[in-house]
Structure formats: structure tokens, C-alpha cells
């Protein structure tokens, strides 16, 4: 009886971990991802960062536009505070980021 109870408790305790792992699995290095959230745009030393605020994601993610590609994203600073969607390959530079090279990778969802 104790063994069955222990097995049931172990099985039930793994459910939340599975849900968290599935959510975090969407943002892993080398995988394609589409993420959305409210944009916080800032210029850095290497280019422009668009950090997404989304409480549904387990990990924060940012988009990165290198200085040489900023001409293909006119008005990127105007995205600050707006809800956007980013699509691309996830890379890890201390945190998950999506390198934005083409305007199709970055879209405004709603105001």
C-alpha cells in the first residue's frame, strides 16, 4: 500500500515539472521560435535590443538588430511599449536572443 501511494505521489509531483519543461522547451538554442510580448527597445554597444515582456514565458528573450542591419528596420525605436512578435533562430549570448536580419521577422501585433 505504501509503495502504491509513493508511486502515485511521484507521478503527480512530476506534472508541474513537465508543464514547465514544455514551456521552456520552446526557447532553446538552435531552435526556431516565434515569441510575442511588449517591446522594450534600447540601443546597446553592438546594436539595438528589443526585450520582450511576457509573463507566460518561463525565460525572457530579446531580439537583436546589429548596427549594419538597422537600415532595414526603420522606426524600430517607435516599437517601444507596443506588442510585437519576433520569429527566428534562438541563440544564447548569456541569455536567449533572436538575431533580426529581415523586417519580416518583426511584426506589430496590436496597440
Steps between C-alpha positions, in 0.01 A plus 500: 500500500778743589679423175189577294447827688863598448479417130182709466658797679808482277286487188286796609800708608649471150204669328601861578861427405387363166292811434792728585741296287262514203474880532877545528555258214361758259802725559813293453819574309492407133123464484270719299254691714220752470456707815288800585476759773529867578817648355760692697740645243848622593821567316810317612865504405456246217150585378138529605338262748127432517423330829161335524284514810273195513402339830395179324857420401728331747809674359542856380608538141629792297533585135826646373549725198866555412602855403555400136139370479325797666426658160263212423297576817391864469321633807609216727515737799128572453426138596576574864197400709314337212410132475723332241578155367851378411590194297843345450770270626579519871863555599642527850729790585457485874124504437271384219495735200365501148720669240275720287628538144182555295191714569273194463644367826351786703132590490269717706210291631277767656511833679 
